[in-house]
Amino acid sequence: MHVLFVEPGFPRNQGRFVQALAAVGARVTGIGEAPIEGLSRPIRDALYGYERVRSVVDDGELFGAVRRVQEREWVDRMEATVEAHILPAARVREATSIPGISVRTAHLCRDKPAMKEELRAAGIPCAASAGVSSAAEAHAFAERVGFPLIIKPRDAAGAAGTERLDGPDDLRRAIVSHGLESGASAALEEFVEGHEAFYDTLTIGGRIAVDFVSHYYPGVLDAMQHRWISPIVITTNRLGEPGYDEVREMGRRVIERFGIGTAATHMEWFFGPRGLRFSEIGCRPPGVGIWDLYCTANEFDLYREWASAVVHGRSEQPPSRRYAAGMVALRPDRDGRIAGYEGVDEIQGAFDEWILDAHLPEPGSPTQPVSAGYMANAWVRMRHPDYDELRGMLEAVGRTLKVRAV
């Protein structure tokens, strides 16, 4: 099988997908923005061919690269695993008659208001939402739904550009910052109270072959706004317990409604006083290294499972569910440069057996803003057979290991 893979060099884990495809027997032609010499040697070794383009999110550039390859030989699949690449890849895929995720599916997984409208029509509980393109539309939505509200870009990934609006003054500021006065469009949503988590799958021909549930402590919006929080993400090994049945059924219905065939998915959800509420879906793997946690927690290679699904239409190995695994993000106490760390020896002495890896930038390294995400600064990843024990250990790391900056 000949597979085109969009942007093999960035972000950092993209090479894992390329190598997995090659390992299960695919010929892989990469389409990327960097010169091939700029790719790591393992990625270059796994590639059968390479097409350089100015931008992988430019439909014309991407279409031209695909046509150049098709003029040489047959193409069986075209895959993309980054949020911003999904819709351009789908449009070019349809234009060049390559099987895979459709433009309809990619659009519904990218455009937040259209996504929720489709799912409400299917009876899947979601927050009230609307796409707004003017101050008048934003004020009308707020009057109809009430505060607090959430505003975000229509095609945001994760919490990028997402704000909570607690009253009219916040809304007026957001109208300006999101460009609604000049005709830009944004998604306005009802604020849903409750615990925030996500449901990830690998689907094959529309059937869920492998699935996972992970939890946020605290929710993403709080985590991305407050420096003093050391946020935690944990994937559970208790997925077989009855409490997750409703989440898994909701995920199955979303996949069926959106016509997702063979792909990775990432679904955010809330559970609170009003029960389970669907938040959003991406037709791609989650970010911040979550698949790496799934691999180590379940003692298998999820990248290879994905590649086997794409190339052979089957999965090879079930997840062991032996461990829970998680990460805690550690924020510097101020912006500037890293001065040093406190509590490293204490954490190693207490939890060394369960620590998978850690990223502690060298003193002198520039800090990154809190809004840059969970892995922008320091972090520690761990696993343990007991979910509650692991959560307690990660919380202890967040309390004890301090990142000092000047």
Rosetta blueprint (number, residue, H / E / L):
1 M L
2 H E
3 V E
4 L E
5 F E
6 V E
7 E L
8 P L
9 G L
10 F L
11 P L
12 R L
13 N L
14 Q H
15 G H
16 R H
17 F H
18 V H
19 Q H
20 A H
21 L H
22 A H
23 A H
24 V L
25 G L
26 A L
27 R E
28 V E
29 T E
30 G E
31 I E
32 G E
33 E L
34 A L
35 P L
36 I H
37 E H
38 G H
39 L L
40 S L
41 R H
42 P H
43 I H
44 R H
45 D H
46 A H
47 L L
48 Y L
49 G E
50 Y E
51 E E
52 R E
53 V L
54 R L
55 S L
56 V L
57 V L
58 D L
59 D H
60 G H
61 E H
62 L H
63 F H
64 G H
65 A H
66 V H
67 R H
68 R H
69 V H
70 Q H
71 E H
72 R H
73 E L
74 W L
75 V L
76 D L
77 R E
78 M E
79 E E
80 A L
81 T L
82 V L
83 E H
84 A H
85 H H
86 I H
87 L H
88 P H
89 A H
90 A H
91 R H
92 V H
93 R H
94 E H
95 A H
96 T L
97 S L
98 I L
99 P L
100 G L
101 I L
102 S L
103 V H
104 R H
105 T H
106 A H
107 H H
108 L H
109 C L
110 R L
111 D L
112 K H
113 P H
114 A H
115 M H
116 K H
117 E H
118 E H
119 L H
120 R H
121 A H
122 A L
123 G L
124 I L
125 P L
126 C E
127 A L
128 A L
129 S E
130 A E
131 G E
132 V E
133 S L
134 S L
135 A H
136 A H
137 E H
138 A H
139 H H
140 A H
141 F H
142 A H
143 E H
144 R H
145 V H
146 G L
147 F L
148 P L
149 L E
150 I E
151 I E
152 K E
153 P L
154 R L
155 D L
156 A L
157 A L
158 G L
159 A L
160 A L
161 G L
162 T L
163 E E
164 R E
165 L E
166 D L
167 G L
168 P H
169 D H
170 D H
171 L H
172 R H
173 R H
174 A H
175 I H
176 V H
177 S H
178 H L
179 G L
180 L H
181 E H
182 S H
183 G L
184 A L
185 S L
186 A E
187 A E
188 L E
189 E E
190 E E
191 F L
192 V L
193 E L
194 G L
195 H E
196 E E
197 A E
198 F E
199 Y E
200 D E
201 T E
202 L E
203 T E
204 I E
205 G L
206 G L
207 R E
208 I E
209 A E
210 V E
211 D E
212 F E
213 V E
214 S E
215 H E
216 Y E
217 Y E
218 P L
219 G L
220 V H
221 L H
222 D H
223 A H
224 M L
225 Q L
226 H L
227 R L
228 W L
229 I L
230 S L
231 P L
232 I E
233 V E
234 I E
235 T E
236 T L
237 N L
238 R L
239 L L
240 G L
241 E L
242 P H
243 G H
244 Y H
245 D H
246 E H
247 V H
248 R H
249 E H
250 M H
251 G H
252 R H
253 R H
254 V H
255 I H
256 E H
257 R H
258 F H
259 G L
260 I L
261 G L
262 T L
263 A E
264 A E
265 T E
266 H E
267 M E
268 E E
269 W E
270 F E
271 F E
272 G E
273 P L
274 R L
275 G E
276 L E
277 R E
278 F E
279 S E
280 E E
281 I E
282 G E
283 C L
284 R L
285 P L
286 P L
287 G L
288 V L
289 G L
290 I H
291 W H
292 D H
293 L H
294 Y H
295 C H
296 T H
297 A H
298 N H
299 E L
300 F L
301 D L
302 L H
303 Y H
304 R H
305 E H
306 W H
307 A H
308 S H
309 A H
310 V H
311 V H
312 H H
313 G L
314 R L
315 S L
316 E L
317 Q L
318 P L
319 P L
320 S L
321 R L
322 R L
323 Y L
324 A E
325 A E
326 G E
327 M E
328 V E
329 A E
330 L E
331 R L
332 P E
333 D L
334 R L
335 D L
336 G L
337 R E
338 I E
339 A E
340 G E
341 Y E
342 E E
343 G L
344 V H
345 D H
346 E H
347 I H
348 Q H
349 G H
350 A H
351 F H
352 D H
353 E H
354 W H
355 I E
356 L E
357 D E
358 A E
359 H E
360 L L
361 P L
362 E L
363 P L
364 G L
365 S L
366 P E
367 T L
368 Q L
369 P L
370 V H
371 S H
372 A H
373 G L
374 Y L
375 M L
376 A L
377 N L
378 A E
379 W E
380 V E
381 R E
382 M E
383 R E
384 H E
385 P L
386 D L
387 Y H
388 D H
389 E H
390 L H
391 R H
392 G H
393 M H
394 L H
395 E H
396 A H
397 V H
398 G H
399 R H
400 T H
401 L L
402 K E
403 V E
404 R E
405 A E
406 V L
